[in-house]
Amino acid sequence: MASGKNMLGDFLRARRAQVRPDQVGLPDTGNRRVTGLRRAEVAILAGISADYYLRLEQGRDRHPSPQILGALARVFGLDPTGTAYLLSLTEQTPARVRRGPRRETVPEGIRKLLTALPLPAFVEGRYLDVLDVNPLATALSPRLIPGENRLRAVFLDPDEQALYPDWDDTTARLVAGFRRSVGTDTNDSRFIKLVGELSLTSDRFRTLWAQQDVQAQQNWPVAIDHPLVGPLRLNRSKLIVGDTAQTLALAVYHPDPGTDSADKLTLLASYTASAPVSTRP
């Protein structure tokens, strides 16, 4: 797990390791002892001194100007979401007390919406815990049930993994979205326990978490190999719901109209209607 004491330095090192010299117009001699860019190369490209950049990675300066962070974001090729995350890393207070897990509650109106939606849909919390779900979503993925965690299911359950033929891409997007959802608020005991467990039990999660990728992941297509209806290609859209005290997301799977996946989802819905699946633990 990334160090909570120097999140800015951890992020800079991880991003530097993922940028090839040829991506930023530098020659690649092939005799490099580091993965990605050297610190001095980053400093030159960002227009700062090598010593100052070293201080940033080592955590000896944790409050660089927005202009410097913007220059580093351009060197690392960060998108707006990644840039916003980089800027947020300098807004931490030096010390935070570890908190207990926050209680997350789905508004009654959203629960009614879930019941009315003719598409697979569920509500998840900031740590990707499933809070509520409709029967069609559970029929699509049996681990989509209240109380389940999306990360634990996708990384630790072989049956859940089998649903995703593009499992590598799915897990990369999931972790990048998780990091974006959590942001710098990493002293919650729920977060510490979850990331600790996954880091110890999943090599794939540990690798992805160390890469420090950050993406909004609101909308993206997903391929599912369903045991009943076969391959599906669905769009996955997320809408932020809740109030100022909590941030929840409503995730909806929907096919392109007139496609084979649309027909298969209709078939799955008819099967679900004749054999209801409980959405309560």
C-alpha positions in Angstrom: 0.0 0.0 0.0 1.2 3.5 -0.8 2.7 5.3 2.1 0.3 7.7 3.8 3.3 9.8 5.0 4.5 10.8 1.5 1.6 10.3 -0.9 3.0 13.0 -3.3 6.4 11.4 -3.5 4.9 7.9 -4.0 2.7 9.2 -6.8 5.6 11.0 -8.6 7.9 8.0 -8.4 5.1 5.7 -9.8 4.3 8.0 -12.6 8.0 8.6 -13.5 8.5 4.8 -13.8 5.7 4.5 -16.4 6.9 7.2 -18.9 9.3 6.0 -21.6 11.9 8.4 -22.8 10.6 8.3 -26.4 7.2 9.4 -25.2 8.6 12.8 -24.2 11.1 13.2 -27.1 14.2 11.9 -25.4 16.5 9.3 -26.9 16.4 5.8 -25.4 20.0 4.6 -25.3 19.0 1.1 -24.0 21.5 1.4 -21.2 19.2 2.7 -18.5 19.3 1.4 -14.9 15.9 2.9 -14.1 12.4 2.0 -15.4 11.0 5.0 -17.1 12.5 8.5 -16.8 15.4 9.6 -14.6 14.8 12.3 -12.0 17.0 14.7 -13.8 15.1 14.2 -17.0 11.8 14.9 -15.3 13.3 18.0 -13.8 14.5 19.3 -17.1 11.2 18.7 -18.9 9.3 20.4 -16.0 11.6 23.4 -15.9 12.8 22.9 -12.3 16.1 21.9 -10.7 17.0 18.3 -10.2 17.6 18.9 -6.5 14.1 20.4 -6.1 12.5 17.5 -7.9 14.4 15.1 -5.6 13.1 17.0 -2.6 9.5 16.5 -3.9 10.0 12.7 -4.3 11.6 12.4 -0.9 8.8 14.4 0.8 11.1 17.2 1.9 8.9 19.7 0.1 5.2 18.9 0.2 3.7 22.2 -1.0 4.9 22.9 -4.5 3.1 25.6 -6.5 0.2 24.6 -8.8 2.4 25.8 -11.7 5.1 23.2 -10.8 2.5 20.5 -10.4 0.9 21.4 -13.7 4.3 21.1 -15.4 4.9 17.7 -13.8 1.4 16.6 -14.9 2.3 17.5 -18.5 5.6 15.6 -18.3 3.7 12.5 -17.0 0.9 12.9 -19.6 -1.8 13.0 -16.9 -5.4 13.6 -18.0 -7.6 16.2 -16.1 -8.6 13.5 -13.5 -5.0 12.6 -12.8 -3.9 16.2 -12.7 -6.7 17.0 -10.2 -5.5 14.1 -8.1 -1.9 15.3 -8.2 -3.0 18.7 -7.0 -5.0 17.2 -4.2 -2.0 15.5 -2.8 -0.5 18.8 -1.6 -3.7 19.7 0.3 -3.3 17.1 3.1 -2.9 18.1 6.7 0.3 16.7 8.2 -1.4 14.3 10.6 -4.8 12.7 10.7 -6.4 10.5 13.3 -7.5 7.1 12.0 -11.2 7.0 11.8 -13.7 4.2 12.0 -15.7 3.3 8.8 -18.3 5.8 7.7 -21.9 4.6 7.5 -23.3 4.8 4.0 -27.0 4.9 3.4 -28.9 4.7 0.1 -31.6 7.4 -0.2 -35.1 6.0 -0.4 -35.7 7.6 -3.7 -32.7 5.8 -5.2 -33.9 2.5 -3.8 -37.2 3.0 -5.6 -35.4 4.0 -8.8 -33.4 0.7 -8.7 -36.6 -1.3 -8.4 -38.1 0.6 -11.4 -35.1 0.4 -13.7 -35.5 -2.3 -16.5 -31.6 -2.5 -16.7 -29.0 -4.1 -14.4 -28.2 -1.4 -11.8 -26.7 -1.1 -8.3 -25.5 1.5 -5.8 -21.9 1.4 -4.5 -20.1 3.4 -1.8 -16.7 5.1 -2.0 -14.8 1.9 -1.3 -16.9 0.0 -4.0 -19.1 -1.7 -1.4 -22.4 -2.8 -2.9 -25.1 -1.0 -1.0 -28.3 -1.9 -3.0 -29.0 -3.7 -6.2 -31.9 -4.8 -8.4 -32.5 -8.5 -9.4 -31.3 -8.1 -13.0 -27.9 -6.9 -11.8 -27.6 -9.9 -9.5 -28.6 -12.2 -12.4 -25.8 -10.6 -14.4 -23.2 -11.1 -11.7 -24.1 -13.2 -8.6 -21.6 -11.3 -6.5 -23.6 -8.1 -7.0 -25.4 -8.3 -3.7 -25.7 -5.9 -0.7 -22.7 -6.2 1.6 -20.3 -7.5 -1.1 -17.3 -5.5 -2.2 -16.6 -5.1 -5.9 -12.8 -5.2 -5.5 -12.9 -8.4 -3.3 -15.2 -10.1 -5.8 -13.3 -9.3 -8.9 -9.8 -10.0 -7.5 -10.5 -13.0 -5.2 -13.5 -14.9 -6.6 -12.6 -17.2 -9.6 -16.2 -17.4 -10.6 -16.5 -13.7 -10.8 -13.2 -13.4 -12.7 -14.5 -15.9 -15.3 -17.3 -13.4 -16.2 -14.7 -11.0 -17.6 -12.8 -12.1 -20.7 -10.9 -8.7 -20.5 -10.1 -9.3 -16.9 -6.8 -7.4 -17.0 -8.5 -4.3 -18.5 -11.4 -4.6 -16.1 -9.2 -4.8 -13.0 -7.0 -1.9 -14.2 -10.1 0.3 -14.7 -11.6 -0.8 -11.4 -8.5 0.1 -9.3 -7.9 3.4 -11.1 -11.5 4.4 -10.4 -11.1 3.2 -6.8 -8.1 5.4 -6.2 -10.0 8.3 -7.7 -13.0 7.7 -5.4 -10.8 7.5 -2.3 -8.5 10.4 -3.1 -6.3 11.4 -0.2 -8.7 10.3 2.5 -6.8 7.1 3.4 -7.0 7.0 7.2 -10.4 5.4 7.3 -10.1 1.9 8.9 -12.3 0.4 6.1 -9.9 1.6 3.5 -6.8 0.4 5.4 -8.3 -3.1 6.0 -9.5 -3.5 2.4 -6.3 -2.4 0.6 -4.2 -4.4 3.1 -6.1 -7.6 2.5 -6.1 -7.3 -1.3 -2.4 -6.4 -1.3 -1.6 -9.5 0.6 -3.8 -11.9 -1.3 -3.7 -10.6 -4.9 -0.6 -10.1 -6.9 -2.6 -8.3 -9.6 -4.1 -5.8 -7.2 -0.7 -5.2 -5.6 0.8 -4.4 -9.0 -2.0 -2.1 -10.1 -2.1 -0.3 -6.8 1.6 0.4 -7.0 1.2 2.0 -10.4 -0.9 4.8 -8.9 -3.2 5.1 -11.9 -6.1 7.5 -11.4 -9.1 7.7 -13.6 -12.7 8.9 -13.2 -14.1 5.7 -14.8 -17.6 7.0 -14.9 -18.5 5.4 -18.3 -16.8 2.5 -20.1 -17.8 -0.6 -22.0 -17.5 -4.0 -20.4 -17.4 -7.5 -21.9 -19.2 -10.2 -19.9 -19.2 -13.9 -20.7 -22.4 -14.9 -19.0 -23.0 -18.7 -18.3 -26.7 -18.5 -19.3 -26.9 -16.2 -22.3 -23.3 -16.1 -23.5 -21.1 -13.1 -24.4 -22.4 -9.6 -23.7 -21.1 -6.2 -24.6 -22.6 -3.6 -22.3 -22.0 0.1 -21.5 -21.3 0.8 -17.8 -22.4 4.3 -16.7 -22.0 5.7 -13.2 -24.0 8.6 -11.8 -23.1 10.3 -8.5 -25.9 10.3 -6.0 -26.3 11.1 -2.3 -25.9 14.3 -0.4 -23.1 16.4 1.0 -22.4 14.0 3.8 -21.7 11.0 1.5 -20.9 10.3 -2.1 -22.5 7.2 -3.6 -22.6 6.1 -7.2 -25.4 4.5 -9.2 -24.0 2.1 -11.8 -26.1 1.0 -14.7 -25.3 -1.6 -17.4 -27.0 -0.9 -20.7 -26.6 -2.4 -24.2 -26.5 -0.5 -27.5 -30.1 -0.7 -29.0 -30.7 -3.3 -31.6 -27.6 -5.4 -30.8 -27.2 -9.0 -30.0 -26.3 -8.0 -26.4 -29.6 -6.1 -26.1 -31.5 -9.3 -27.1 -29.5 -11.4 -24.6 -30.1 -8.9 -21.8 -33.9 -9.1 -22.6 -33.6 -12.9 -22.4 -31.8 -12.7 -19.1 -34.5 -10.3 -17.7 -37.3 -12.7 -18.7 -35.4 -15.5 -17.0 -35.0 -13.4 -13.9 -38.7 -12.5 -13.8 -39.6 -16.2 -13.8 -37.0 -17.1 -11.2 -36.5 -14.1 -9.0 -33.1 -13.5 -7.4 -33.0 -12.1 -3.9 -31.1 -8.9 -3.5 -30.9 -9.0 0.2 -28.3 -10.8 2.2 
